[in-house]
Every structure is written in C-alpha cells, then in structure tokens.
Amino acid sequence: MASYRIFAILYLLGAMDSEYKKESVFIFAGEPSGDLHGAELIKNLHRFSISGVGGPRMRAQGMECIIPTEQFHVMGFSDVIKAMPRLWKLFYRVLNAILKSSPSVVILIDYPGFNMRIAKALRKRRYQGKIVQYISPTVWAWKRCRIKQLAESLDLLLTIFPFEPDYFVDTSLKVRYIGNPLIAAIKNTEYSRTFPPQTIGIFPGSRMGEVSRNLPKQLRAAELFHGDFPGASFCISVASESLLPIIEGCAAASSLEITLVGQEHSRCLMRGCRLAIATSGTVTLELAIHDTPTVVTYNLSLINLLLAKYIFRINLVNYCIVNIVCGEEVFPELIGHNIDPVGIYNKLRTIGCEGYRMASEGCLRLKDIFGDCDASKCAADAIKELLDD
C-alpha cells in the first residue's frame, strides 16, 4: 500500500510538472516600445510561467530574462547593417533558448525583421508550440511579400491598427485587431506635474542617432517661434538617461531657456503643452491621444534616405502614423534629408494659429477610430483562446 501511495504521489507530481510546462510562455521584445507592451501583456497572463527577452518593465513584472532588450538596440538602416554580426549571435541565442525550453507559445512583439526570421527558423526546426506575432509588420507600407511569410509561420497575428486585418483576408492566418495599447496605458497614467499654459514640448526621439539628427533643427525652429511668441516656454522630453549628454549639449547651444523633462513626466508634458515638435514615431500617437497638435519631423541621413527610396522602395503619401490611421494630414510632417528649420517653424506657427482647431479635431477622430479596447487584455485573451482550441 505504501509503495502504491508513493507511486500515486510521483504520478501526480509528474502531471503537475507536465501541466506547468504546458503553461509556459516565451516573450521576445527587442526594443523599448516592445518592453512596454510586453510588461502590460504579462500583467494579463496570470496562469503562465514567463521567460524571454525583455527590458526593465518586463523584468519588473517577474519575467525570467534570458537576454536584456538593451542588447538589441539599433536605429536606422545603416545602423542595422553595422550591428548585423552582433544581431546574428543574439538571434541564435534566442532561437536555442526557445528550442531548449520548448514553451507552449512564443510571443514575438514588433521588431519584425528579427521576429519573422525567428518564427521561420522555429518552424524549420519543428517547434511544436504556437507562435504569435504581437504588432504586425508594416506590410501596408512596404514588403507586402511578408503577408505570405507571416501566414506560413504564425498561428496568430495581433494587430494594433484597425485597417491591418484587411491585408490578410486572402490567407488562412488568424488575425485579430485588439485595439491600441497606448489607449489603456494613457488612460491609466497618473499626472503628477503641470506646465505653464504656453509651453511648447519638444520630443526629439528615443535613440542617439535620431536625437542628434533632429533636435538641433527642432531647437532652431523653436528659436524662430520664440521670436514671434516671446511668452512661450520650451521643454525637451528626455526619453532615457543615456540621451542626457547630447540633449544637454544641444540645449546649451540654443539661445532659449529650456527645461529638460525626464521620462517619468513625459506624458505630463504631452498633456500640459499647447503645441509640440516631435520626431516621427510612437510618440506622435501619444501626443494625438493627449489632444496635442504636433509638427512631426524626421531628418534622415543621406544613406538612409537612399536605402529607403531605392532599395526598400518605401513610398507613402504620409509617414506619420497619426496621418496614416486617419487617412489625411492631421499633423504636418517634414521628413527627408536635411530638413529646413524654417519649414518646421512655419508649420508650427500655422498649427498653433489657424490650424489648431483642425488638428485638435483630427486627434478626436483618431481616438474614435481606435476605440476603447484594453489591448493588453484582449491580446492575452486571444492567446489563451489559441491555446485552448
């Protein structure tokens, strides 16, 4: 009888261990925005044991970190080429970690070039679990050949823009629009700092290259604007401490009195400023959700411009995501090589005066288009349904 009990206990422990393995998840986030989305997703994946690649936010949620997100940071086509040897080494570390742990689901967040290769390699190595891509590659902008590739390697694609599922209607891939994660994130933000009513916010970017290429031109435009509106005050959002030296250097070279605002108060600045100048990226969506009329810039290096135009053949009517979602120019944008500070100033003056109401109405339309879904919860529910099928 005693031996039977021991056998029964061992069997139950084995069953529990098997069930534990069934509920394991590997999440990959290769950039700061992915770390933000991943952290919110983890909050809604209560029943799972989670490991993977993540940044400080995901690690703070208790994820077992195999490699920190910070090792994957690159920006711009030319930077990617320079970092290729390092990225290949990291690629195989991630691939082998997934194959060794054999999770029941792999969730790949954004970072499309890397993630599509991971998904394809997993299928080639006969990985038996589910593969989910959270945030679709921009097949609507370039590389529509990726539609077929995604359909062949993924079990589920979660999109954060409502027009994206239409691009996959001719495939068998499960695609679900889950809302945009920024809606819930901003709704849950605690605003602990205020700013003067005539504040102009400057959001130069989250990476060294884009800050160095855009901030000097943005500041020169701000100086011109201050000449017409001396009552305006200026604040620069500092996305990370690593950017502080270059931002301080640019601010010191300007004739303006400038306040630097840390990441913890970035959204307070978005809500508190009357107008903004922002480097093109996710921050423009955040500014639109905060109803802040914004001039969008992206000063490309010549090599990146040539790569985008002739190699990658990116040719869009608008490049700012706010304008793409709305199907019209809500935020004026200046994107290209060697953009003109006078042009930024002219756009800022227009949007601050006669164009203010139109831009504000565009921000409201954007929020209506997105709806009020809690994207992280909807994503977690979709993943659980996939595993329960």
Rosetta blueprint (number, residue, H / E / L):
1 M L
2 A H
3 S H
4 Y H
5 R H
6 I H
7 F H
8 A H
9 I H
10 L H
11 Y H
12 L H
13 L H
14 G H
15 A H
16 M H
17 D H
18 S H
19 E H
20 Y H
21 K H
22 K H
23 E L
24 S E
25 V E
26 F E
27 I E
28 F E
29 A E
30 G L
31 E L
32 P H
33 S H
34 G H
35 D H
36 L H
37 H H
38 G H
39 A H
40 E H
41 L H
42 I H
43 K H
44 N L
45 L L
46 H L
47 R L
48 F L
49 S E
50 I E
51 S E
52 G E
53 V E
54 G E
55 G L
56 P H
57 R H
58 M H
59 R H
60 A H
61 Q L
62 G L
63 M L
64 E E
65 C E
66 I E
67 I E
68 P E
69 T H
70 E H
71 Q H
72 F H
73 H L
74 V L
75 M L
76 G L
77 F H
78 S H
79 D H
80 V H
81 I H
82 K H
83 A L
84 M H
85 P H
86 R H
87 L H
88 W H
89 K H
90 L H
91 F H
92 Y H
93 R H
94 V H
95 L H
96 N H
97 A H
98 I H
99 L H
100 K H
101 S H
102 S L
103 P L
104 S L
105 V E
106 V E
107 I E
108 L E
109 I E
110 D L
111 Y L
112 P H
113 G H
114 F H
115 N H
116 M H
117 R H
118 I H
119 A H
120 K H
121 A H
122 L H
123 R H
124 K H
125 R L
126 R L
127 Y L
128 Q L
129 G L
130 K E
131 I E
132 V E
133 Q E
134 Y E
135 I L
136 S L
137 P L
138 T L
139 V L
140 W L
141 A L
142 W L
143 K L
144 R L
145 C L
146 R H
147 I H
148 K H
149 Q H
150 L H
151 A H
152 E H
153 S H
154 L L
155 D L
156 L E
157 L E
158 L E
159 T E
160 I L
161 F L
162 P L
163 F L
164 E H
165 P H
166 D H
167 Y H
168 F H
169 V L
170 D L
171 T L
172 S L
173 L L
174 K E
175 V E
176 R E
177 Y E
178 I L
179 G L
180 N L
181 P H
182 L H
183 I H
184 A H
185 A H
186 I H
187 K H
188 N L
189 T L
190 E L
191 Y L
192 S L
193 R L
194 T L
195 F L
196 P L
197 P L
198 Q L
199 T E
200 I E
201 G E
202 I E
203 F E
204 P L
205 G L
206 S L
207 R L
208 M H
209 G H
210 E H
211 V H
212 S H
213 R H
214 N H
215 L H
216 P H
217 K H
218 Q H
219 L H
220 R H
221 A H
222 A H
223 E H
224 L H
225 F H
226 H H
227 G H
228 D H
229 F L
230 P L
231 G L
232 A L
233 S E
234 F E
235 C E
236 I E
237 S E
238 V L
239 A L
240 S L
241 E H
242 S H
243 L H
244 L H
245 P H
246 I H
247 I H
248 E H
249 G H
250 C H
251 A H
252 A H
253 A H
254 S L
255 S L
256 L L
257 E L
258 I E
259 T E
260 L E
261 V E
262 G L
263 Q H
264 E H
265 H H
266 S H
267 R H
268 C H
269 L H
270 M H
271 R H
272 G H
273 C L
274 R L
275 L E
276 A E
277 I E
278 A E
279 T E
280 S L
281 G L
282 T H
283 V H
284 T H
285 L H
286 E H
287 L H
288 A H
289 I H
290 H L
291 D L
292 T L
293 P L
294 T E
295 V E
296 V E
297 T E
298 Y E
299 N E
300 L E
301 S L
302 L H
303 I H
304 N H
305 L H
306 L H
307 L H
308 A H
309 K H
310 Y H
311 I H
312 F L
313 R L
314 I L
315 N L
316 L L
317 V L
318 N L
319 Y L
320 C L
321 I H
322 V H
323 N H
324 I H
325 V H
326 C H
327 G L
328 E L
329 E L
330 V L
331 F L
332 P L
333 E E
334 L E
335 I E
336 G E
337 H E
338 N L
339 I L
340 D L
341 P H
342 V H
343 G H
344 I H
345 Y H
346 N H
347 K H
348 L H
349 R H
350 T H
351 I H
352 G H
353 C L
354 E L
355 G L
356 Y H
357 R H
358 M H
359 A H
360 S H
361 E H
362 G H
363 C H
364 L H
365 R H
366 L H
367 K H
368 D H
369 I H
370 F H
371 G L
372 D L
373 C L
374 D L
375 A H
376 S H
377 K H
378 C H
379 A H
380 A H
381 D H
382 A H
383 I H
384 K H
385 E H
386 L H
387 L H
388 D H
389 D L
